[in-house]
Amino acid sequence: MDYKEATNKIKEILDSQDENKIQTVVDFLQSQFQTYSWVGIYIVKNDVLHLGPWNGPHATEHTKIPIGHGICGSAAKTGKTENIAEVCADERYLSCFISTRSEIVVPIIYKESIIGEIDIDSDQPNAFNHSDEHFLKEIADMLAKHIHNM
Ligand code: SME
């Protein structure tokens, strides 16, 4: 599926009456993009990232991550996307799955506050390019309003 088609589909999900919209978006991303091995949304509460909806072959033990810790906590601190081509080369990396080779974390920002993030692990090295960054930023912007209202 191309990014534009996926963006439109996610817009449709978010405009629908689906009571578990965010989970449906996560399921959609994980199933439609082959390199997106594990997809999760973390929500910021009291300076800690809490794991929300996720989809992938395994659960992670990192269900709570303090801001500033790991790649997730770094992105939540700076509000900047982290695109890590080789996780084993990044000393901040908190390992969740032995199969993970690369990771992207895109902050979800609502009215200038970092309220959460999209976290995607890939079993392939260097899985995420500028198009993924741009696409996921758009999805993060679309999710912001819904996550703020959760
Ligand atoms: N690898 C992340 C932790 C979350 S798991 O990938 C689901 C990190 O370094 O913050």
Backbone and ligand atoms as CSV (ligand in chain L), in Angstrom:
chain,resi,resn,atom,element,x,y,z
A,1,MET,N,N,0.845,-1.205,0.000
A,1,MET,CA,C,0.000,0.000,0.000
A,1,MET,C,C,0.879,1.255,0.000
A,2,ASP,N,N,0.473,2.273,-0.791
A,2,ASP,CA,C,1.315,3.474,-0.772
A,2,ASP,C,C,0.895,4.408,0.371
A,3,TYR,N,N,1.776,5.356,0.651
A,3,TYR,CA,C,1.573,6.209,1.831
A,3,TYR,C,C,0.297,7.046,1.739
A,4,LYS,N,N,-0.010,7.507,0.521
A,4,LYS,CA,C,-1.183,8.375,0.363
A,4,LYS,C,C,-2.464,7.585,0.633
A,5,GLU,N,N,-2.494,6.385,0.073
A,5,GLU,CA,C,-3.648,5.507,0.267
A,5,GLU,C,C,-3.810,5.185,1.759
A,6,ALA,N,N,-2.680,4.911,2.410
A,6,ALA,CA,C,-2.708,4.575,3.843
A,6,ALA,C,C,-3.179,5.773,4.663
A,7,THR,N,N,-2.704,6.968,4.308
A,7,THR,CA,C,-3.125,8.178,5.033
A,7,THR,C,C,-4.635,8.357,4.916
A,8,ASN,N,N,-5.162,8.160,3.720
A,8,ASN,CA,C,-6.612,8.301,3.517
A,8,ASN,C,C,-7.391,7.271,4.307
A,9,LYS,N,N,-6.881,6.058,4.321
A,9,LYS,CA,C,-7.551,4.980,5.059
A,9,LYS,C,C,-7.567,5.303,6.565
A,10,ILE,N,N,-6.458,5.834,7.065
A,10,ILE,CA,C,-6.373,6.164,8.496
A,10,ILE,C,C,-7.296,7.347,8.822
A,11,LYS,N,N,-7.389,8.288,7.903
A,11,LYS,CA,C,-8.339,9.404,8.066
A,11,LYS,C,C,-9.756,8.855,8.219
A,12,GLU,N,N,-10.086,7.887,7.371
A,12,GLU,CA,C,-11.409,7.246,7.409
A,12,GLU,C,C,-11.659,6.582,8.763
A,13,ILE,N,N,-10.657,5.859,9.257
A,13,ILE,CA,C,-10.791,5.183,10.561
A,13,ILE,C,C,-11.055,6.223,11.654
A,14,LEU,N,N,-10.282,7.307,11.616
A,14,LEU,CA,C,-10.392,8.314,12.685
A,14,LEU,C,C,-11.709,9.103,12.604
A,15,ASP,N,N,-12.284,9.181,11.406
A,15,ASP,CA,C,-13.576,9.874,11.257
A,15,ASP,C,C,-14.757,8.952,11.542
A,16,SER,N,N,-14.500,7.658,11.735
A,16,SER,CA,C,-15.584,6.684,11.891
A,16,SER,C,C,-16.085,6.645,13.332
A,17,GLN,N,N,-17.086,5.815,13.559
A,17,GLN,CA,C,-17.667,5.668,14.911
A,17,GLN,C,C,-16.946,4.578,15.701
A,18,ASP,N,N,-15.926,3.988,15.124
A,18,ASP,CA,C,-15.147,2.927,15.783
A,18,ASP,C,C,-14.763,3.361,17.202
A,19,GLU,N,N,-15.105,2.527,18.183
A,19,GLU,CA,C,-14.816,2.906,19.579
A,19,GLU,C,C,-13.363,2.668,19.953
A,20,ASN,N,N,-12.672,1.878,19.139
A,20,ASN,CA,C,-11.247,1.608,19.404
A,20,ASN,C,C,-10.400,2.094,18.234
A,21,LYS,N,N,-10.646,3.336,17.839
A,21,LYS,CA,C,-9.992,3.903,16.644
A,21,LYS,C,C,-8.477,3.776,16.670
A,22,ILE,N,N,-7.891,4.089,17.835
A,22,ILE,CA,C,-6.427,4.137,17.889
A,22,ILE,C,C,-5.869,2.718,17.700
A,23,GLN,N,N,-6.511,1.751,18.348
A,23,GLN,CA,C,-6.101,0.346,18.162
A,23,GLN,C,C,-6.255,-0.051,16.698
A,24,THR,N,N,-7.330,0.376,16.069
A,24,THR,CA,C,-7.564,0.019,14.660
A,24,THR,C,C,-6.478,0.620,13.766
A,25,VAL,N,N,-6.058,1.836,14.080
A,25,VAL,CA,C,-4.976,2.473,13.302
A,25,VAL,C,C,-3.668,1.691,13.483
A,26,VAL,N,N,-3.382,1.314,14.725
A,26,VAL,CA,C,-2.161,0.540,15.020
A,26,VAL,C,C,-2.196,-0.807,14.269
A,27,ASP,N,N,-3.341,-1.485,14.332
A,27,ASP,CA,C,-3.486,-2.784,13.646
A,27,ASP,C,C,-3.277,-2.608,12.140
A,28,PHE,N,N,-3.815,-1.509,11.614
A,28,PHE,CA,C,-3.706,-1.228,10.183
A,28,PHE,C,C,-2.238,-1.031,9.785
A,29,LEU,N,N,-1.526,-0.212,10.533
A,29,LEU,CA,C,-0.110,0.056,10.208
A,29,LEU,C,C,0.707,-1.238,10.270
A,30,GLN,N,N,0.468,-2.014,11.327
A,30,GLN,CA,C,1.271,-3.228,11.518
A,30,GLN,C,C,0.987,-4.257,10.416
A,31,SER,N,N,-0.260,-4.300,9.955
A,31,SER,CA,C,-0.598,-5.330,8.960
A,31,SER,C,C,-0.291,-4.902,7.525
A,32,GLN,N,N,-0.294,-3.593,7.245
A,32,GLN,CA,C,-0.147,-3.132,5.849
A,32,GLN,C,C,1.289,-2.852,5.422
A,33,PHE,N,N,2.164,-2.621,6.391
A,33,PHE,CA,C,3.552,-2.298,6.036
A,33,PHE,C,C,4.452,-3.434,6.525
A,34,GLN,N,N,5.030,-4.115,5.576
A,34,GLN,CA,C,5.770,-5.338,5.870
A,34,GLN,C,C,6.936,-5.130,6.827
A,35,THR,N,N,7.572,-3.957,6.731
A,35,THR,CA,C,8.743,-3.728,7.589
A,35,THR,C,C,8.353,-3.230,8.984
A,36,TYR,N,N,7.071,-2.896,9.205
A,36,TYR,CA,C,6.630,-2.431,10.524
A,36,TYR,C,C,6.308,-3.673,11.369
A,37,SER,N,N,7.324,-4.237,12.021
A,37,SER,CA,C,7.160,-5.522,12.710
A,37,SER,C,C,6.322,-5.384,13.975
A,38,TRP,N,N,6.586,-4.321,14.710
A,38,TRP,CA,C,5.848,-4.068,15.971
A,38,TRP,C,C,5.487,-2.592,15.985
A,39,VAL,N,N,4.204,-2.298,16.246
A,39,VAL,CA,C,3.743,-0.902,16.252
A,39,VAL,C,C,3.052,-0.626,17.581
A,40,GLY,N,N,3.440,0.439,18.245
A,40,GLY,CA,C,2.784,0.796,19.514
A,40,GLY,C,C,2.640,2.288,19.667
A,41,ILE,N,N,1.684,2.675,20.504
A,41,ILE,CA,C,1.496,4.090,20.852
A,41,ILE,C,C,1.788,4.223,22.344
A,42,TYR,N,N,2.677,5.144,22.681
A,42,TYR,CA,C,2.902,5.479,24.088
A,42,TYR,C,C,2.223,6.817,24.376
A,43,ILE,N,N,1.655,6.905,25.577
A,43,ILE,CA,C,0.962,8.130,26.008
A,43,ILE,C,C,1.740,8.716,27.191
A,44,VAL,N,N,1.952,10.030,27.182
A,44,VAL,CA,C,2.666,10.701,28.286
A,44,VAL,C,C,1.694,10.987,29.427
A,45,LYS,N,N,2.044,10.486,30.623
A,45,LYS,CA,C,1.285,10.827,31.840
A,45,LYS,C,C,2.294,11.053,32.942
A,46,ASN,N,N,2.277,12.208,33.543
A,46,ASN,CA,C,3.192,12.533,34.656
A,46,ASN,C,C,4.658,12.205,34.345
A,47,ASP,N,N,5.146,12.682,33.217
A,47,ASP,CA,C,6.549,12.486,32.840
A,47,ASP,C,C,6.956,11.034,32.598
A,48,VAL,N,N,5.985,10.175,32.390
A,48,VAL,CA,C,6.283,8.774,32.066
A,48,VAL,C,C,5.492,8.408,30.807
A,49,LEU,N,N,6.135,7.634,29.926
A,49,LEU,CA,C,5.437,7.113,28.746
A,49,LEU,C,C,4.745,5.812,29.138
A,50,HIS,N,N,3.450,5.729,28.872
A,50,HIS,CA,C,2.685,4.514,29.177
A,50,HIS,C,C,2.279,3.871,27.864
A,51,LEU,N,N,2.530,2.583,27.748
A,51,LEU,CA,C,2.156,1.894,26.512
A,51,LEU,C,C,0.634,1.820,26.388
A,52,GLY,N,N,0.129,2.234,25.248
A,52,GLY,CA,C,-1.296,2.134,24.934
A,52,GLY,C,C,-1.503,1.010,23.923
A,53,PRO,N,N,-2.320,1.242,22.892
A,53,PRO,CA,C,-2.563,0.214,21.884
A,53,PRO,C,C,-1.261,-0.207,21.187
A,54,TRP,N,N,-1.124,-1.495,20.931
A,54,TRP,CA,C,0.049,-1.993,20.213
A,54,TRP,C,C,-0.353,-3.219,19.423
A,55,ASN,N,N,0.463,-3.596,18.453
A,55,ASN,CA,C,0.258,-4.836,17.709
A,55,ASN,C,C,1.610,-5.348,17.221
A,56,GLY,N,N,1.816,-6.623,17.389
A,56,GLY,CA,C,3.065,-7.247,16.956
A,56,GLY,C,C,3.103,-8.658,17.495
A,57,PRO,N,N,4.143,-9.384,17.135
A,57,PRO,CA,C,4.202,-10.796,17.530
A,57,PRO,C,C,4.370,-11.015,19.035
A,58,HIS,N,N,4.952,-10.039,19.746
A,58,HIS,CA,C,5.208,-10.234,21.175
A,58,HIS,C,C,4.866,-8.977,21.958
A,59,ALA,N,N,4.524,-9.190,23.247
A,59,ALA,CA,C,4.338,-8.054,24.156
A,59,ALA,C,C,5.714,-7.555,24.582
A,60,THR,N,N,5.804,-6.264,24.928
A,60,THR,CA,C,7.067,-5.722,25.431
A,60,THR,C,C,6.999,-5.580,26.943
A,61,GLU,N,N,8.149,-5.754,27.583
A,61,GLU,CA,C,8.184,-5.526,29.036
A,61,GLU,C,C,8.276,-4.021,29.346
A,62,HIS,N,N,8.614,-3.229,28.309
A,62,HIS,CA,C,8.746,-1.779,28.537
A,62,HIS,C,C,7.389,-1.089,28.363
A,63,THR,N,N,6.512,-1.290,29.327
A,63,THR,CA,C,5.176,-0.681,29.239
A,63,THR,C,C,5.170,0.713,29.874
A,64,LYS,N,N,6.201,1.027,30.648
A,64,LYS,CA,C,6.351,2.375,31.214
A,64,LYS,C,C,7.800,2.800,31.021
A,65,ILE,N,N,8.016,3.947,30.409
A,65,ILE,CA,C,9.373,4.435,30.149
A,65,ILE,C,C,9.454,5.890,30.613
A,66,PRO,N,N,10.334,6.201,31.556
A,66,PRO,CA,C,10.457,7.600,31.982
A,66,PRO,C,C,10.953,8.482,30.825
A,67,ILE,N,N,10.441,9.727,30.767
A,67,ILE,CA,C,10.906,10.673,29.752
A,67,ILE,C,C,12.425,10.805,29.903
A,68,GLY,N,N,13.137,10.752,28.772
A,68,GLY,CA,C,14.590,10.873,28.818
A,68,GLY,C,C,15.290,9.512,28.742
A,69,HIS,N,N,14.557,8.421,28.957
A,69,HIS,CA,C,15.171,7.089,28.889
A,69,HIS,C,C,14.904,6.429,27.534
A,70,GLY,N,N,15.921,5.736,27.046
A,70,GLY,CA,C,15.760,4.986,25.796
A,70,GLY,C,C,15.523,5.917,24.613
A,71,ILE,N,N,15.265,5.309,23.470
A,71,ILE,CA,C,15.000,6.086,22.255
A,71,ILE,C,C,13.612,6.723,22.376
A,72,CYS,N,N,12.689,5.970,22.962
A,72,CYS,CA,C,11.329,6.504,23.166
A,72,CYS,C,C,11.357,7.727,24.066
A,73,GLY,N,N,12.071,7.605,25.174
A,73,GLY,CA,C,12.129,8.714,26.131
A,73,GLY,C,C,12.865,9.925,25.581
A,74,SER,N,N,13.834,9.697,24.673
A,74,SER,CA,C,14.556,10.822,24.047
A,74,SER,C,C,13.630,11.605,23.138
A,75,ALA,N,N,12.865,10.882,22.321
A,75,ALA,CA,C,11.936,11.562,21.396
A,75,ALA,C,C,10.871,12.323,22.177
A,76,ALA,N,N,10.450,11.757,23.315
A,76,ALA,CA,C,9.420,12.422,24.133
A,76,ALA,C,C,9.982,13.677,24.797
A,77,LYS,N,N,11.287,13.672,25.020
A,77,LYS,CA,C,11.923,14.832,25.658
A,77,LYS,C,C,12.126,15.981,24.659
A,78,THR,N,N,12.595,15.621,23.463
A,78,THR,CA,C,12.954,16.665,22.491
A,78,THR,C,C,11.795,17.040,21.562
A,79,GLY,N,N,10.838,16.134,21.392
A,79,GLY,CA,C,9.769,16.373,20.416
A,79,GLY,C,C,10.214,16.149,18.992
A,80,LYS,N,N,11.394,15.530,18.822
A,80,LYS,CA,C,11.927,15.270,17.466
A,80,LYS,C,C,11.862,13.771,17.152
A,81,THR,N,N,11.612,13.476,15.895
A,81,THR,CA,C,11.596,12.083,15.444
A,81,THR,C,C,12.973,11.451,15.609
A,82,GLU,N,N,12.997,10.210,16.113
A,82,GLU,CA,C,14.233,9.435,16.165
A,82,GLU,C,C,14.114,8.324,15.119
A,83,ASN,N,N,15.057,8.281,14.186
A,83,ASN,CA,C,15.065,7.225,13.169
A,83,ASN,C,C,16.404,6.499,13.292
A,84,ILE,N,N,16.364,5.316,13.884
A,84,ILE,CA,C,17.587,4.601,14.247
A,84,ILE,C,C,17.792,3.425,13.282
A,85,ALA,N,N,18.819,3.542,12.441
A,85,ALA,CA,C,19.040,2.552,11.384
A,85,ALA,C,C,19.510,1.202,11.935
A,86,GLU,N,N,20.318,1.255,13.017
A,86,GLU,CA,C,20.853,0.025,13.644
A,86,GLU,C,C,20.734,0.221,15.153
A,87,VAL,N,N,19.759,-0.429,15.759
A,87,VAL,CA,C,19.530,-0.166,17.185
A,87,VAL,C,C,20.722,-0.557,18.071
A,88,CYS,N,N,21.454,-1.582,17.637
A,88,CYS,CA,C,22.564,-2.047,18.491
A,88,CYS,C,C,23.703,-1.024,18.537
A,89,ALA,N,N,23.696,-0.063,17.608
A,89,ALA,CA,C,24.747,0.965,17.598
A,89,ALA,C,C,24.360,2.195,18.419
A,90,ASP,N,N,23.162,2.174,18.998
A,90,ASP,CA,C,22.709,3.340,19.775
A,90,ASP,C,C,22.679,2.978,21.252
A,91,GLU,N,N,23.521,3.653,22.024
A,91,GLU,CA,C,23.652,3.236,23.438
A,91,GLU,C,C,22.414,3.559,24.278
A,92,ARG,N,N,21.518,4.400,23.742
A,92,ARG,CA,C,20.290,4.705,24.490
A,92,ARG,C,C,19.272,3.576,24.390
A,93,TYR,N,N,19.446,2.724,23.392
A,93,TYR,CA,C,18.424,1.723,23.041
A,93,TYR,C,C,18.047,0.801,24.197
A,94,LEU,N,N,16.742,0.704,24.462
A,94,LEU,CA,C,16.210,-0.256,25.428
A,94,LEU,C,C,15.660,-1.420,24.610
A,95,SER,N,N,16.230,-2.582,24.799
A,95,SER,CA,C,15.851,-3.718,23.968
A,95,SER,C,C,14.519,-4.321,24.405
A,96,CYS,N,N,13.648,-4.530,23.427
A,96,CYS,CA,C,12.358,-5.175,23.692
A,96,CYS,C,C,12.318,-6.560,23.070
A,97,PHE,N,N,12.789,-6.659,21.834
A,97,PHE,CA,C,12.682,-7.918,21.078
A,97,PHE,C,C,14.050,-8.221,20.468
A,98,ILE,N,N,14.491,-9.470,20.567
A,98,ILE,CA,C,15.825,-9.770,20.020
A,98,ILE,C,C,15.874,-9.607,18.500
A,99,SER,N,N,14.712,-9.704,17.857
A,99,SER,CA,C,14.689,-9.612,16.388
A,99,SER,C,C,14.784,-8.171,15.865
A,100,THR,N,N,14.612,-7.173,16.733
A,100,THR,CA,C,14.586,-5.782,16.253
A,100,THR,C,C,15.956,-5.330,15.757
A,101,ARG,N,N,15.975,-4.705,14.559
A,101,ARG,CA,C,17.214,-4.164,13.993
A,101,ARG,C,C,17.169,-2.642,13.855
A,102,SER,N,N,15.984,-2.094,13.560
A,102,SER,CA,C,15.882,-0.634,13.454
A,102,SER,C,C,14.571,-0.169,14.094
A,103,GLU,N,N,14.523,1.131,14.390
A,103,GLU,CA,C,13.361,1.651,15.130
A,103,GLU,C,C,13.109,3.105,14.743
A,104,ILE,N,N,11.821,3.466,14.689
A,104,ILE,CA,C,11.474,4.880,14.486
A,104,ILE,C,C,10.489,5.295,15.572
A,105,VAL,N,N,10.704,6.481,16.119
A,105,VAL,CA,C,9.805,7.020,17.145
A,105,VAL,C,C,9.406,8.434,16.714
A,106,VAL,N,N,8.095,8.640,16.575
A,106,VAL,CA,C,7.573,9.928,16.091
A,106,VAL,C,C,6.677,10.537,17.171
A,107,PRO,N,N,7.063,11.680,17.718
A,107,PRO,CA,C,6.256,12.303,18.776
A,107,PRO,C,C,4.871,12.726,18.282
A,108,ILE,N,N,3.911,12.641,19.180
A,108,ILE,CA,C,2.544,13.119,18.921
A,108,ILE,C,C,2.390,14.409,19.729
A,109,ILE,N,N,2.189,15.501,19.001
A,109,ILE,CA,C,2.202,16.822,19.645
A,109,ILE,C,C,0.830,17.484,19.488
A,110,TYR,N,N,0.268,17.934,20.617
A,110,TYR,CA,C,-1.020,18.631,20.596
A,110,TYR,C,C,-0.834,20.005,21.219
A,111,LYS,N,N,-1.128,21.054,20.449
A,111,LYS,CA,C,-0.951,22.424,20.925
A,111,LYS,C,C,0.398,22.615,21.617
A,112,GLU,N,N,1.445,22.198,20.956
A,112,GLU,CA,C,2.840,22.363,21.406
A,112,GLU,C,C,3.236,21.498,22.602
A,113,SER,N,N,2.343,20.629,23.084
A,113,SER,CA,C,2.729,19.690,24.161
A,113,SER,C,C,2.942,18.308,23.572
A,114,ILE,N,N,3.982,17.646,24.046
A,114,ILE,CA,C,4.237,16.273,23.601
A,114,ILE,C,C,3.345,15.360,24.445
A,115,ILE,N,N,2.327,14.775,23.810
A,115,ILE,CA,C,1.340,13.986,24.560
A,115,ILE,C,C,1.517,12.485,24.350
A,116,GLY,N,N,2.360,12.104,23.415
A,116,GLY,CA,C,2.562,10.679,23.164
A,116,GLY,C,C,3.519,10.474,22.004
A,117,GLU,N,N,3.568,9.249,21.511
A,117,GLU,CA,C,4.426,8.967,20.354
A,117,GLU,C,C,4.024,7.661,19.692
A,118,ILE,N,N,4.384,7.574,18.414
A,118,ILE,CA,C,4.262,6.315,17.673
A,118,ILE,C,C,5.638,5.666,17.723
A,119,ASP,N,N,5.690,4.401,18.107
A,119,ASP,CA,C,6.964,3.675,18.158
A,119,ASP,C,C,6.858,2.456,17.252
A,120,ILE,N,N,7.780,2.334,16.299
A,120,ILE,CA,C,7.759,1.171,15.398
A,120,ILE,C,C,9.128,0.503,15.394
A,121,ASP,N,N,9.115,-0.808,15.662
A,121,ASP,CA,C,10.333,-1.619,15.585
A,121,ASP,C,C,10.292,-2.421,14.292
A,122,SER,N,N,11.442,-2.550,13.638
A,122,SER,CA,C,11.510,-3.380,12.440
A,122,SER,C,C,12.560,-4.467,12.597
A,123,ASP,N,N,12.250,-5.635,12.072
A,123,ASP,CA,C,13.217,-6.730,12.073
A,123,ASP,C,C,14.261,-6.540,10.968
A,124,GLN,N,N,14.082,-5.503,10.137
A,124,GLN,CA,C,15.068,-5.221,9.082
A,124,GLN,C,C,15.921,-4.023,9.470
A,125,PRO,N,N,17.231,-4.084,9.178
A,125,PRO,CA,C,18.052,-2.900,9.443
A,125,PRO,C,C,17.656,-1.758,8.510
A,126,ASN,N,N,17.822,-0.524,8.994
A,126,ASN,CA,C,17.589,0.667,8.162
A,126,ASN,C,C,16.242,0.620,7.431
A,127,ALA,N,N,15.195,0.266,8.168
A,127,ALA,CA,C,13.890,0.028,7.530
A,127,ALA,C,C,13.130,1.308,7.197
A,128,PHE,N,N,13.505,2.433,7.819
A,128,PHE,CA,C,12.670,3.638,7.702
A,128,PHE,C,C,13.399,4.752,6.941
A,129,ASN,N,N,12.737,5.270,5.895
A,129,ASN,CA,C,13.344,6.353,5.117
A,129,ASN,C,C,12.590,7.664,5.355
A,130,HIS,N,N,12.919,8.695,4.568
A,130,HIS,CA,C,12.270,9.999,4.766
A,130,HIS,C,C,10.771,9.933,4.503
A,131,SER,N,N,10.378,9.055,3.594
A,131,SER,CA,C,8.942,8.919,3.304
A,131,SER,C,C,8.204,8.363,4.515
A,132,ASP,N,N,8.824,7.391,5.210
A,132,ASP,CA,C,8.199,6.863,6.432
A,132,ASP,C,C,8.105,7.968,7.487
A,133,GLU,N,N,9.186,8.745,7.609
A,133,GLU,CA,C,9.195,9.837,8.596
A,133,GLU,C,C,8.049,10.814,8.311
A,134,HIS,N,N,7.926,11.193,7.044
A,134,HIS,CA,C,6.907,12.164,6.649
A,134,HIS,C,C,5.499,11.591,6.859
A,135,PHE,N,N,5.321,10.369,6.407
A,135,PHE,CA,C,4.026,9.674,6.541
A,135,PHE,C,C,3.622,9.561,8.017
A,136,LEU,N,N,4.548,9.092,8.845
A,136,LEU,CA,C,4.215,8.855,10.260
A,136,LEU,C,C,3.988,10.163,11.011
A,137,LYS,N,N,4.670,11.231,10.564
A,137,LYS,CA,C,4.443,12.549,11.176
A,137,LYS,C,C,3.016,13.007,10.885
A,138,GLU,N,N,2.579,12.750,9.671
A,138,GLU,CA,C,1.214,13.103,9.294
A,138,GLU,C,C,0.201,12.320,10.135
A,139,ILE,N,N,0.493,11.030,10.333
A,139,ILE,CA,C,-0.408,10.185,11.138
A,139,ILE,C,C,-0.388,10.675,12.592
A,140,ALA,N,N,0.793,11.013,13.102
A,140,ALA,CA,C,0.902,11.516,14.480
A,140,ALA,C,C,0.060,12.784,14.640
A,141,ASP,N,N,0.108,13.671,13.643
A,141,ASP,CA,C,-0.683,14.911,13.707
A,141,ASP,C,C,-2.179,14.601,13.697
A,142,MET,N,N,-2.558,13.588,12.910
A,142,MET,CA,C,-3.967,13.202,12.863
A,142,MET,C,C,-4.415,12.566,14.179
A,143,LEU,N,N,-3.526,11.806,14.805
A,143,LEU,CA,C,-3.864,11.119,16.064
A,143,LEU,C,C,-3.950,12.085,17.243
A,144,ALA,N,N,-3.238,13.211,17.163
A,144,ALA,CA,C,-3.063,14.094,18.324
A,144,ALA,C,C,-4.388,14.480,18.977
A,145,LYS,N,N,-5.326,14.930,18.173
A,145,LYS,CA,C,-6.617,15.396,18.689
A,145,LYS,C,C,-7.349,14.250,19.405
A,146,HIS,N,N,-7.287,13.057,18.807
A,146,HIS,CA,C,-8.005,11.904,19.369
A,146,HIS,C,C,-7.362,11.438,20.671
A,147,ILE,N,N,-6.042,11.460,20.717
A,147,ILE,CA,C,-5.342,11.020,21.924
A,147,ILE,C,C,-5.546,12.043,23.038
A,148,HIS,N,N,-5.553,13.306,22.676
A,148,HIS,CA,C,-5.807,14.357,23.665
A,148,HIS,C,C,-7.181,14.176,24.329
A,149,ASN,N,N,-8.151,13.705,23.545
A,149,ASN,CA,C,-9.525,13.526,24.062
A,149,ASN,C,C,-9.731,12.194,24.773
A,150,MET,N,N,-8.702,11.361,24.816
A,150,MET,CA,C,-8.880,10.008,25.388
A,150,MET,C,C,-9.055,10.038,26.909
L,1,SME,N1,N,13.292,0.379,22.110
L,1,SME,C1,C,12.584,1.389,22.836
L,1,SME,C2,C,11.738,0.807,23.928
L,1,SME,C3,C,10.358,0.444,23.496
L,1,SME,S1,S,10.268,-1.009,22.601
L,1,SME,O1,O,10.973,-0.840,21.313
L,1,SME,C4,C,8.679,-1.419,22.261
L,1,SME,C5,C,13.564,2.426,23.384
L,1,SME,O2,O,14.774,2.296,23.234
L,1,SME,O3,O,13.109,3.393,24.013
